[in-house]
Amino acid sequence: MRTELNDLLDKATGDVVIDMAALTLIDAAGLGMLTAAHLRAERAGRRLLLRNCSKEVRRVLAVTRLNRVLRFDRGNLELSA
């Protein structure tokens, strides 16, 4: 996943949106990968946006305070609010 995400960030010309709808849990490795991707996108002048985060994933992001660092795509308010 890390390789695919890095390739996507390298090829993107605008913001990169990650649809998290199929993700029900996230561990420390996943959090680290998202954080690294966020920093890589920022260095390139782009934004990494998370879309459709489940309640459980949002809870983990809040507990780790990564919800203050990572950005959320609010295009689908039903799932990402």
PDB file with one MODEL, atoms N, CA, C and O in Angstrom:
MODEL        1
ATOM      1  N   MET A   1       0.822  -1.186   0.000  1.00  0.00           N
ATOM      2  CA  MET A   1       0.000   0.000   0.000  1.00  0.00           C
ATOM      3  C   MET A   1       0.869   1.255   0.000  1.00  0.00           C
ATOM      4  O   MET A   1       0.565   2.231  -0.685  1.00  0.00           O
ATOM      5  N   ARG A   2       1.942   1.218   0.766  1.00  0.00           N
ATOM      6  CA  ARG A   2       2.828   2.380   0.852  1.00  0.00           C
ATOM      7  C   ARG A   2       3.401   2.731  -0.520  1.00  0.00           C
ATOM      8  O   ARG A   2       3.470   3.906  -0.883  1.00  0.00           O
ATOM      9  N   THR A   3       3.808   1.723  -1.278  1.00  0.00           N
ATOM     10  CA  THR A   3       4.371   1.957  -2.613  1.00  0.00           C
ATOM     11  C   THR A   3       3.328   2.573  -3.538  1.00  0.00           C
ATOM     12  O   THR A   3       3.620   3.523  -4.264  1.00  0.00           O
ATOM     13  N   GLU A   4       2.123   2.037  -3.513  1.00  0.00           N
ATOM     14  CA  GLU A   4       1.051   2.579  -4.370  1.00  0.00           C
ATOM     15  C   GLU A   4       0.725   4.019  -3.995  1.00  0.00           C
ATOM     16  O   GLU A   4       0.517   4.862  -4.867  1.00  0.00           O
ATOM     17  N   LEU A   5       0.682   4.295  -2.712  1.00  0.00           N
ATOM     18  CA  LEU A   5       0.379   5.650  -2.259  1.00  0.00           C
ATOM     19  C   LEU A   5       1.489   6.619  -2.659  1.00  0.00           C
ATOM     20  O   LEU A   5       1.212   7.730  -3.111  1.00  0.00           O
ATOM     21  N   ASN A   6       2.727   6.205  -2.497  1.00  0.00           N
ATOM     22  CA  ASN A   6       3.842   7.054  -2.907  1.00  0.00           C
ATOM     23  C   ASN A   6       3.838   7.303  -4.408  1.00  0.00           C
ATOM     24  O   ASN A   6       4.103   8.421  -4.851  1.00  0.00           O
ATOM     25  N   ASP A   7       3.538   6.273  -5.196  1.00  0.00           N
ATOM     26  CA  ASP A   7       3.442   6.444  -6.647  1.00  0.00           C
ATOM     27  C   ASP A   7       2.332   7.428  -7.005  1.00  0.00           C
ATOM     28  O   ASP A   7       2.505   8.282  -7.874  1.00  0.00           O
ATOM     29  N   LEU A   8       1.206   7.302  -6.336  1.00  0.00           N
ATOM     30  CA  LEU A   8       0.085   8.206  -6.576  1.00  0.00           C
ATOM     31  C   LEU A   8       0.469   9.641  -6.238  1.00  0.00           C
ATOM     32  O   LEU A   8       0.159  10.561  -6.994  1.00  0.00           O
ATOM     33  N   LEU A   9       1.141   9.837  -5.109  1.00  0.00           N
ATOM     34  CA  LEU A   9       1.569  11.178  -4.715  1.00  0.00           C
ATOM     35  C   LEU A   9       2.576  11.753  -5.707  1.00  0.00           C
ATOM     36  O   LEU A   9       2.561  12.953  -5.984  1.00  0.00           O
ATOM     37  N   ASP A  10       3.448  10.904  -6.240  1.00  0.00           N
ATOM     38  CA  ASP A  10       4.443  11.363  -7.215  1.00  0.00           C
ATOM     39  C   ASP A  10       3.795  11.797  -8.523  1.00  0.00           C
ATOM     40  O   ASP A  10       4.266  12.738  -9.161  1.00  0.00           O
ATOM     41  N   LYS A  11       2.728  11.128  -8.928  1.00  0.00           N
ATOM     42  CA  LYS A  11       2.091  11.400 -10.217  1.00  0.00           C
ATOM     43  C   LYS A  11       0.995  12.456 -10.145  1.00  0.00           C
ATOM     44  O   LYS A  11       0.626  13.032 -11.168  1.00  0.00           O
ATOM     45  N   ALA A  12       0.475  12.716  -8.957  1.00  0.00           N
ATOM     46  CA  ALA A  12      -0.656  13.638  -8.812  1.00  0.00           C
ATOM     47  C   ALA A  12      -0.243  15.069  -9.122  1.00  0.00           C
ATOM     48  O   ALA A  12       0.889  15.479  -8.867  1.00  0.00           O
ATOM     49  N   THR A  13      -1.178  15.809  -9.673  1.00  0.00           N
ATOM     50  CA  THR A  13      -0.928  17.218  -9.943  1.00  0.00           C
ATOM     51  C   THR A  13      -1.750  18.112  -9.015  1.00  0.00           C
ATOM     52  O   THR A  13      -1.511  19.317  -8.943  1.00  0.00           O
ATOM     53  N   GLY A  14      -2.695  17.541  -8.320  1.00  0.00           N
ATOM     54  CA  GLY A  14      -3.543  18.294  -7.396  1.00  0.00           C
ATOM     55  C   GLY A  14      -3.668  17.536  -6.092  1.00  0.00           C
ATOM     56  O   GLY A  14      -2.814  16.717  -5.749  1.00  0.00           O
ATOM     57  N   ASP A  15      -4.730  17.814  -5.374  1.00  0.00           N
ATOM     58  CA  ASP A  15      -4.971  17.130  -4.114  1.00  0.00           C
ATOM     59  C   ASP A  15      -5.176  15.641  -4.347  1.00  0.00           C
ATOM     60  O   ASP A  15      -5.666  15.223  -5.395  1.00  0.00           O
ATOM     61  N   VAL A  16      -4.792  14.849  -3.353  1.00  0.00           N
ATOM     62  CA  VAL A  16      -4.958  13.405  -3.409  1.00  0.00           C
ATOM     63  C   VAL A  16      -6.007  13.027  -2.363  1.00  0.00           C
ATOM     64  O   VAL A  16      -5.847  13.309  -1.176  1.00  0.00           O
ATOM     65  N   VAL A  17      -7.077  12.385  -2.824  1.00  0.00           N
ATOM     66  CA  VAL A  17      -8.169  11.977  -1.941  1.00  0.00           C
ATOM     67  C   VAL A  17      -8.104  10.466  -1.763  1.00  0.00           C
ATOM     68  O   VAL A  17      -8.066   9.713  -2.736  1.00  0.00           O
ATOM     69  N   ILE A  18      -8.092  10.037  -0.505  1.00  0.00           N
ATOM     70  CA  ILE A  18      -8.090   8.612  -0.200  1.00  0.00           C
ATOM     71  C   ILE A  18      -9.468   8.254   0.342  1.00  0.00           C
ATOM     72  O   ILE A  18      -9.897   8.783   1.367  1.00  0.00           O
ATOM     73  N   ASP A  19     -10.156   7.356  -0.351  1.00  0.00           N
ATOM     74  CA  ASP A  19     -11.471   6.897   0.094  1.00  0.00           C
ATOM     75  C   ASP A  19     -11.254   5.781   1.112  1.00  0.00           C
ATOM     76  O   ASP A  19     -10.733   4.716   0.783  1.00  0.00           O
ATOM     77  N   MET A  20     -11.658   6.042   2.340  1.00  0.00           N
ATOM     78  CA  MET A  20     -11.425   5.118   3.447  1.00  0.00           C
ATOM     79  C   MET A  20     -12.660   4.268   3.757  1.00  0.00           C
ATOM     80  O   MET A  20     -12.713   3.622   4.804  1.00  0.00           O
ATOM     81  N   ALA A  21     -13.650   4.258   2.862  1.00  0.00           N
ATOM     82  CA  ALA A  21     -14.932   3.597   3.124  1.00  0.00           C
ATOM     83  C   ALA A  21     -14.776   2.116   3.466  1.00  0.00           C
ATOM     84  O   ALA A  21     -15.523   1.607   4.301  1.00  0.00           O
ATOM     85  N   ALA A  22     -13.842   1.422   2.856  1.00  0.00           N
ATOM     86  CA  ALA A  22     -13.691  -0.015   3.102  1.00  0.00           C
ATOM     87  C   ALA A  22     -12.870  -0.314   4.358  1.00  0.00           C
ATOM     88  O   ALA A  22     -12.737  -1.471   4.757  1.00  0.00           O
ATOM     89  N   LEU A  23     -12.326   0.725   4.972  1.00  0.00           N
ATOM     90  CA  LEU A  23     -11.458   0.549   6.137  1.00  0.00           C
ATOM     91  C   LEU A  23     -12.284   0.636   7.413  1.00  0.00           C
ATOM     92  O   LEU A  23     -12.935   1.649   7.668  1.00  0.00           O
ATOM     93  N   THR A  24     -12.260  -0.427   8.215  1.00  0.00           N
ATOM     94  CA  THR A  24     -12.998  -0.404   9.475  1.00  0.00           C
ATOM     95  C   THR A  24     -12.073  -0.202  10.665  1.00  0.00           C
ATOM     96  O   THR A  24     -12.506   0.311  11.697  1.00  0.00           O
ATOM     97  N   LEU A  25     -10.824  -0.590  10.545  1.00  0.00           N
ATOM     98  CA  LEU A  25      -9.829  -0.438  11.605  1.00  0.00           C
ATOM     99  C   LEU A  25      -8.544   0.120  11.018  1.00  0.00           C
ATOM    100  O   LEU A  25      -8.275  -0.039   9.828  1.00  0.00           O
ATOM    101  N   ILE A  26      -7.754   0.773  11.857  1.00  0.00           N
ATOM    102  CA  ILE A  26      -6.447   1.252  11.427  1.00  0.00           C
ATOM    103  C   ILE A  26      -5.473   1.058  12.577  1.00  0.00           C
ATOM    104  O   ILE A  26      -5.796   1.352  13.728  1.00  0.00           O
ATOM    105  N   ASP A  27      -4.280   0.562  12.264  1.00  0.00           N
ATOM    106  CA  ASP A  27      -3.275   0.324  13.298  1.00  0.00           C
ATOM    107  C   ASP A  27      -2.166   1.371  13.200  1.00  0.00           C
ATOM    108  O   ASP A  27      -2.230   2.290  12.384  1.00  0.00           O
ATOM    109  N   ALA A  28      -1.150   1.212  14.046  1.00  0.00           N
ATOM    110  CA  ALA A  28      -0.056   2.178  14.087  1.00  0.00           C
ATOM    111  C   ALA A  28       0.673   2.280  12.753  1.00  0.00           C
ATOM    112  O   ALA A  28       1.099   3.367  12.361  1.00  0.00           O
ATOM    113  N   ALA A  29       0.819   1.170  12.062  1.00  0.00           N
ATOM    114  CA  ALA A  29       1.486   1.199  10.754  1.00  0.00           C
ATOM    115  C   ALA A  29       0.674   2.014   9.754  1.00  0.00           C
ATOM    116  O   ALA A  29       1.235   2.793   8.983  1.00  0.00           O
ATOM    117  N   GLY A  30      -0.630   1.839   9.765  1.00  0.00           N
ATOM    118  CA  GLY A  30      -1.500   2.607   8.879  1.00  0.00           C
ATOM    119  C   GLY A  30      -1.473   4.090   9.211  1.00  0.00           C
ATOM    120  O   GLY A  30      -1.454   4.929   8.310  1.00  0.00           O
ATOM    121  N   LEU A  31      -1.471   4.419  10.503  1.00  0.00           N
ATOM    122  CA  LEU A  31      -1.393   5.813  10.918  1.00  0.00           C
ATOM    123  C   LEU A  31      -0.075   6.442  10.484  1.00  0.00           C
ATOM    124  O   LEU A  31      -0.034   7.587  10.033  1.00  0.00           O
ATOM    125  N   GLY A  32       0.992   5.679  10.629  1.00  0.00           N
ATOM    126  CA  GLY A  32       2.302   6.171  10.195  1.00  0.00           C
ATOM    127  C   GLY A  32       2.355   6.403   8.698  1.00  0.00           C
ATOM    128  O   GLY A  32       2.933   7.387   8.237  1.00  0.00           O
ATOM    129  N   MET A  33       1.754   5.501   7.938  1.00  0.00           N
ATOM    130  CA  MET A  33       1.737   5.633   6.487  1.00  0.00           C
ATOM    131  C   MET A  33       0.938   6.869   6.067  1.00  0.00           C
ATOM    132  O   MET A  33       1.360   7.604   5.174  1.00  0.00           O
ATOM    133  N   LEU A  34      -0.206   7.100   6.701  1.00  0.00           N
ATOM    134  CA  LEU A  34      -1.004   8.280   6.376  1.00  0.00           C
ATOM    135  C   LEU A  34      -0.272   9.565   6.748  1.00  0.00           C
ATOM    136  O   LEU A  34      -0.320  10.548   6.009  1.00  0.00           O
ATOM    137  N   THR A  35       0.399   9.555   7.886  1.00  0.00           N
ATOM    138  CA  THR A  35       1.144  10.735   8.320  1.00  0.00           C
ATOM    139  C   THR A  35       2.282  11.035   7.350  1.00  0.00           C
ATOM    140  O   THR A  35       2.481  12.185   6.959  1.00  0.00           O
ATOM    141  N   ALA A  36       3.026  10.007   6.964  1.00  0.00           N
ATOM    142  CA  ALA A  36       4.127  10.194   6.011  1.00  0.00           C
ATOM    143  C   ALA A  36       3.601  10.690   4.671  1.00  0.00           C
ATOM    144  O   ALA A  36       4.214  11.560   4.052  1.00  0.00           O
ATOM    145  N   ALA A  37       2.475  10.150   4.213  1.00  0.00           N
ATOM    146  CA  ALA A  37       1.883  10.580   2.945  1.00  0.00           C
ATOM    147  C   ALA A  37       1.415  12.030   3.038  1.00  0.00           C
ATOM    148  O   ALA A  37       1.570  12.795   2.087  1.00  0.00           O
ATOM    149  N   HIS A  38       0.854  12.401   4.160  1.00  0.00           N
ATOM    150  CA  HIS A  38       0.415  13.785   4.383  1.00  0.00           C
ATOM    151  C   HIS A  38       1.615  14.738   4.272  1.00  0.00           C
ATOM    152  O   HIS A  38       1.542  15.762   3.594  1.00  0.00           O
ATOM    153  N   LEU A  39       2.701  14.394   4.937  1.00  0.00           N
ATOM    154  CA  LEU A  39       3.896  15.242   4.899  1.00  0.00           C
ATOM    155  C   LEU A  39       4.488  15.312   3.486  1.00  0.00           C
ATOM    156  O   LEU A  39       4.927  16.372   3.038  1.00  0.00           O
ATOM    157  N   ARG A  40       4.493  14.195   2.811  1.00  0.00           N
ATOM    158  CA  ARG A  40       5.008  14.162   1.435  1.00  0.00           C
ATOM    159  C   ARG A  40       4.156  15.049   0.512  1.00  0.00           C
ATOM    160  O   ARG A  40       4.691  15.784  -0.318  1.00  0.00           O
ATOM    161  N   ALA A  41       2.843  14.972   0.665  1.00  0.00           N
ATOM    162  CA  ALA A  41       1.949  15.802  -0.142  1.00  0.00           C
ATOM    163  C   ALA A  41       2.179  17.277   0.158  1.00  0.00           C
ATOM    164  O   ALA A  41       2.239  18.093  -0.761  1.00  0.00           O
ATOM    165  N   GLU A  42       2.310  17.625   1.433  1.00  0.00           N
ATOM    166  CA  GLU A  42       2.540  19.024   1.801  1.00  0.00           C
ATOM    167  C   GLU A  42       3.843  19.554   1.212  1.00  0.00           C
ATOM    168  O   GLU A  42       3.893  20.688   0.736  1.00  0.00           O
ATOM    169  N   ARG A  43       4.886  18.748   1.241  1.00  0.00           N
ATOM    170  CA  ARG A  43       6.175  19.177   0.669  1.00  0.00           C
ATOM    171  C   ARG A  43       6.055  19.446  -0.825  1.00  0.00           C
ATOM    172  O   ARG A  43       6.796  20.258  -1.379  1.00  0.00           O
ATOM    173  N   ALA A  44       5.113  18.757  -1.474  1.00  0.00           N
ATOM    174  CA  ALA A  44       4.894  18.934  -2.913  1.00  0.00           C
ATOM    175  C   ALA A  44       3.859  20.024  -3.197  1.00  0.00           C
ATOM    176  O   ALA A  44       3.507  20.262  -4.353  1.00  0.00           O
ATOM    177  N   GLY A  45       3.372  20.686  -2.144  1.00  0.00           N
ATOM    178  CA  GLY A  45       2.394  21.747  -2.332  1.00  0.00           C
ATOM    179  C   GLY A  45       0.979  21.263  -2.574  1.00  0.00           C
ATOM    180  O   GLY A  45       0.148  21.999  -3.106  1.00  0.00           O
ATOM    181  N   ARG A  46       0.704  20.025  -2.185  1.00  0.00           N
ATOM    182  CA  ARG A  46      -0.631  19.453  -2.361  1.00  0.00           C
ATOM    183  C   ARG A  46      -1.206  19.063  -1.011  1.00  0.00           C
ATOM    184  O   ARG A  46      -0.539  19.154   0.019  1.00  0.00           O
ATOM    185  N   ARG A  47      -2.457  18.626  -1.037  1.00  0.00           N
ATOM    186  CA  ARG A  47      -3.109  18.163   0.185  1.00  0.00           C
ATOM    187  C   ARG A  47      -3.501  16.703   0.042  1.00  0.00           C
ATOM    188  O   ARG A  47      -3.909  16.257  -1.031  1.00  0.00           O
ATOM    189  N   LEU A  48      -3.373  15.975   1.121  1.00  0.00           N
ATOM    190  CA  LEU A  48      -3.877  14.612   1.216  1.00  0.00           C
ATOM    191  C   LEU A  48      -5.185  14.709   1.992  1.00  0.00           C
ATOM    192  O   LEU A  48      -5.207  15.187   3.126  1.00  0.00           O
ATOM    193  N   LEU A  49      -6.265  14.259   1.383  1.00  0.00           N
ATOM    194  CA  LEU A  49      -7.588  14.341   2.007  1.00  0.00           C
ATOM    195  C   LEU A  49      -8.145  12.942   2.226  1.00  0.00           C
ATOM    196  O   LEU A  49      -8.059  12.085   1.347  1.00  0.00           O
ATOM    197  N   LEU A  50      -8.713  12.720   3.398  1.00  0.00           N
ATOM    198  CA  LEU A  50      -9.338  11.443   3.716  1.00  0.00           C
ATOM    199  C   LEU A  50     -10.838  11.585   3.533  1.00  0.00           C
ATOM    200  O   LEU A  50     -11.442  12.553   3.995  1.00  0.00           O
ATOM    201  N   ARG A  51     -11.432  10.616   2.858  1.00  0.00           N
ATOM    202  CA  ARG A  51     -12.875  10.643   2.578  1.00  0.00           C
ATOM    203  C   ARG A  51     -13.517   9.383   3.148  1.00  0.00           C
ATOM    204  O   ARG A  51     -12.918   8.307   3.127  1.00  0.00           O
ATOM    205  N   ASN A  52     -14.726   9.521   3.651  1.00  0.00           N
ATOM    206  CA  ASN A  52     -15.537   8.391   4.107  1.00  0.00           C
ATOM    207  C   ASN A  52     -14.899   7.597   5.242  1.00  0.00           C
ATOM    208  O   ASN A  52     -14.907   6.366   5.221  1.00  0.00           O
ATOM    209  N   CYS A  53     -14.355   8.288   6.217  1.00  0.00           N
ATOM    210  CA  CYS A  53     -13.790   7.602   7.384  1.00  0.00           C
ATOM    211  C   CYS A  53     -14.917   7.093   8.271  1.00  0.00           C
ATOM    212  O   CYS A  53     -15.875   7.813   8.552  1.00  0.00           O
ATOM    213  N   SER A  54     -14.794   5.861   8.701  1.00  0.00           N
ATOM    214  CA  SER A  54     -15.792   5.289   9.606  1.00  0.00           C
ATOM    215  C   SER A  54     -15.677   5.949  10.982  1.00  0.00           C
ATOM    216  O   SER A  54     -14.691   6.616  11.297  1.00  0.00           O
ATOM    217  N   LYS A  55     -16.699   5.744  11.770  1.00  0.00           N
ATOM    218  CA  LYS A  55     -16.710   6.288  13.125  1.00  0.00           C
ATOM    219  C   LYS A  55     -15.523   5.752  13.936  1.00  0.00           C
ATOM    220  O   LYS A  55     -14.913   6.487  14.713  1.00  0.00           O
ATOM    221  N   GLU A  56     -15.206   4.489  13.753  1.00  0.00           N
ATOM    222  CA  GLU A  56     -14.106   3.863  14.480  1.00  0.00           C
ATOM    223  C   GLU A  56     -12.753   4.459  14.075  1.00  0.00           C
ATOM    224  O   GLU A  56     -11.905   4.728  14.925  1.00  0.00           O
ATOM    225  N   VAL A  57     -12.566   4.660  12.782  1.00  0.00           N
ATOM    226  CA  VAL A  57     -11.308   5.244  12.298  1.00  0.00           C
ATOM    227  C   VAL A  57     -11.195   6.684  12.780  1.00  0.00           C
ATOM    228  O   VAL A  57     -10.123   7.111  13.209  1.00  0.00           O
ATOM    229  N   ARG A  58     -12.278   7.429  12.714  1.00  0.00           N
ATOM    230  CA  ARG A  58     -12.256   8.812  13.206  1.00  0.00           C
ATOM    231  C   ARG A  58     -11.935   8.858  14.696  1.00  0.00           C
ATOM    232  O   ARG A  58     -11.250   9.771  15.158  1.00  0.00           O
ATOM    233  N   ARG A  59     -12.426   7.878  15.444  1.00  0.00           N
ATOM    234  CA  ARG A  59     -12.136   7.812  16.881  1.00  0.00           C
ATOM    235  C   ARG A  59     -10.636   7.609  17.108  1.00  0.00           C
ATOM    236  O   ARG A  59     -10.048   8.282  17.954  1.00  0.00           O
ATOM    237  N   VAL A  60     -10.014   6.696  16.369  1.00  0.00           N
ATOM    238  CA  VAL A  60      -8.574   6.460  16.501  1.00  0.00           C
ATOM    239  C   VAL A  60      -7.802   7.727  16.128  1.00  0.00           C
ATOM    240  O   VAL A  60      -6.838   8.089  16.803  1.00  0.00           O
ATOM    241  N   LEU A  61      -8.219   8.390  15.068  1.00  0.00           N
ATOM    242  CA  LEU A  61      -7.545   9.623  14.670  1.00  0.00           C
ATOM    243  C   LEU A  61      -7.689  10.698  15.745  1.00  0.00           C
ATOM    244  O   LEU A  61      -6.769  11.489  15.956  1.00  0.00           O
ATOM    245  N   ALA A  62      -8.820  10.734  16.415  1.00  0.00           N
ATOM    246  CA  ALA A  62      -9.027  11.713  17.485  1.00  0.00           C
ATOM    247  C   ALA A  62      -8.175  11.385  18.711  1.00  0.00           C
ATOM    248  O   ALA A  62      -7.561  12.276  19.297  1.00  0.00           O
ATOM    249  N   VAL A  63      -8.137  10.114  19.097  1.00  0.00           N
ATOM    250  CA  VAL A  63      -7.353   9.698  20.264  1.00  0.00           C
ATOM    251  C   VAL A  63      -5.869   9.987  20.052  1.00  0.00           C
ATOM    252  O   VAL A  63      -5.172  10.404  20.977  1.00  0.00           O
ATOM    253  N   THR A  64      -5.401   9.766  18.844  1.00  0.00           N
ATOM    254  CA  THR A  64      -3.983  10.007  18.535  1.00  0.00           C
ATOM    255  C   THR A  64      -3.722  11.468  18.159  1.00  0.00           C
ATOM    256  O   THR A  64      -2.580  11.864  17.929  1.00  0.00           O
ATOM    257  N   ARG A  65      -4.778  12.252  18.101  1.00  0.00           N
ATOM    258  CA  ARG A  65      -4.736  13.671  17.735  1.00  0.00           C
ATOM    259  C   ARG A  65      -4.309  13.910  16.282  1.00  0.00           C
ATOM    260  O   ARG A  65      -3.979  15.032  15.898  1.00  0.00           O
ATOM    261  N   LEU A  66      -4.321  12.863  15.500  1.00  0.00           N
ATOM    262  CA  LEU A  66      -4.007  13.024  14.085  1.00  0.00           C
ATOM    263  C   LEU A  66      -5.141  13.711  13.339  1.00  0.00           C
ATOM    264  O   LEU A  66      -4.955  14.179  12.216  1.00  0.00           O
ATOM    265  N   ASN A  67      -6.314  13.773  13.959  1.00  0.00           N
ATOM    266  CA  ASN A  67      -7.414  14.502  13.330  1.00  0.00           C
ATOM    267  C   ASN A  67      -7.111  16.001  13.266  1.00  0.00           C
ATOM    268  O   ASN A  67      -7.781  16.740  12.544  1.00  0.00           O
ATOM    269  N   ARG A  68      -6.110  16.448  14.016  1.00  0.00           N
ATOM    270  CA  ARG A  68      -5.680  17.850  13.973  1.00  0.00           C
ATOM    271  C   ARG A  68      -4.641  18.092  12.887  1.00  0.00           C
ATOM    272  O   ARG A  68      -4.355  19.236  12.532  1.00  0.00           O
ATOM    273  N   VAL A  69      -4.082  17.012  12.365  1.00  0.00           N
ATOM    274  CA  VAL A  69      -3.027  17.111  11.352  1.00  0.00           C
ATOM    275  C   VAL A  69      -3.558  16.715   9.977  1.00  0.00           C
ATOM    276  O   VAL A  69      -3.376  17.438   8.997  1.00  0.00           O
ATOM    277  N   LEU A  70      -4.212  15.566   9.919  1.00  0.00           N
ATOM    278  CA  LEU A  70      -4.737  15.064   8.656  1.00  0.00           C
ATOM    279  C   LEU A  70      -5.995  15.838   8.286  1.00  0.00           C
ATOM    280  O   LEU A  70      -6.714  16.334   9.153  1.00  0.00           O
ATOM    281  N   ARG A  71      -6.244  15.930   7.008  1.00  0.00           N
ATOM    282  CA  ARG A  71      -7.404  16.690   6.521  1.00  0.00           C
ATOM    283  C   ARG A  71      -8.461  15.735   5.982  1.00  0.00           C
ATOM    284  O   ARG A  71      -8.157  14.649   5.489  1.00  0.00           O
ATOM    285  N   PHE A  72      -9.701  16.171   6.091  1.00  0.00           N
ATOM    286  CA  PHE A  72     -10.826  15.349   5.671  1.00  0.00           C
ATOM    287  C   PHE A  72     -11.550  16.020   4.529  1.00  0.00           C
ATOM    288  O   PHE A  72     -11.755  17.233   4.530  1.00  0.00           O
ATOM    289  N   ASP A  73     -11.937  15.213   3.549  1.00  0.00           N
ATOM    290  CA  ASP A  73     -12.753  15.697   2.435  1.00  0.00           C
ATOM    291  C   ASP A  73     -14.188  15.688   2.919  1.00  0.00           C
ATOM    292  O   ASP A  73     -14.732  14.634   3.247  1.00  0.00           O
ATOM    293  N   ARG A  74     -14.793  16.845   2.964  1.00  0.00           N
ATOM    294  CA  ARG A  74     -16.160  16.967   3.467  1.00  0.00           C
ATOM    295  C   ARG A  74     -17.192  16.870   2.351  1.00  0.00           C
ATOM    296  O   ARG A  74     -18.354  17.224   2.549  1.00  0.00           O
ATOM    297  N   GLY A  75     -16.777  16.392   1.179  1.00  0.00           N
ATOM    298  CA  GLY A  75     -17.683  16.275   0.039  1.00  0.00           C
ATOM    299  C   GLY A  75     -18.838  15.342   0.297  1.00  0.00           C
ATOM    300  O   GLY A  75     -19.935  15.549  -0.220  1.00  0.00           O
ATOM    301  N   ASN A  76     -18.604  14.312   1.094  1.00  0.00           N
ATOM    302  CA  ASN A  76     -19.655  13.357   1.440  1.00  0.00           C
ATOM    303  C   ASN A  76     -19.922  13.487   2.934  1.00  0.00           C
ATOM    304  O   ASN A  76     -19.395  12.713   3.733  1.00  0.00           O
ATOM    305  N   LEU A  77     -20.725  14.448   3.304  1.00  0.00           N
ATOM    306  CA  LEU A  77     -20.960  14.740   4.725  1.00  0.00           C
ATOM    307  C   LEU A  77     -21.597  13.578   5.451  1.00  0.00           C
ATOM    308  O   LEU A  77     -21.429  13.446   6.663  1.00  0.00           O
ATOM    309  N   GLU A  78     -22.319  12.738   4.748  1.00  0.00           N
ATOM    310  CA  GLU A  78     -23.006  11.625   5.394  1.00  0.00           C
ATOM    311  C   GLU A  78     -22.017  10.710   6.098  1.00  0.00           C
ATOM    312  O   GLU A  78     -22.293  10.245   7.203  1.00  0.00           O
ATOM    313  N   LEU A  79     -20.860  10.438   5.477  1.00  0.00           N
ATOM    314  CA  LEU A  79     -19.895   9.515   6.057  1.00  0.00           C
ATOM    315  C   LEU A  79     -18.690  10.196   6.660  1.00  0.00           C
ATOM    316  O   LEU A  79     -18.076   9.632   7.566  1.00  0.00           O
ATOM    317  N   SER A  80     -18.324  11.365   6.211  1.00  0.00           N
ATOM    318  CA  SER A  80     -17.062  11.951   6.671  1.00  0.00           C
ATOM    319  C   SER A  80     -17.255  13.096   7.653  1.00  0.00           C
ATOM    320  O   SER A  80     -16.273  13.730   8.039  1.00  0.00           O
ATOM    321  N   ALA A  81     -18.461  13.379   8.062  1.00  0.00           N
ATOM    322  CA  ALA A  81     -18.697  14.503   8.985  1.00  0.00           C
ATOM    323  C   ALA A  81     -18.166  14.204  10.363  1.00  0.00           C
ATOM    324  O   ALA A  81     -18.279  15.038  11.262  1.00  0.00           O
TER     325      ALA A  81
ENDMDL
END
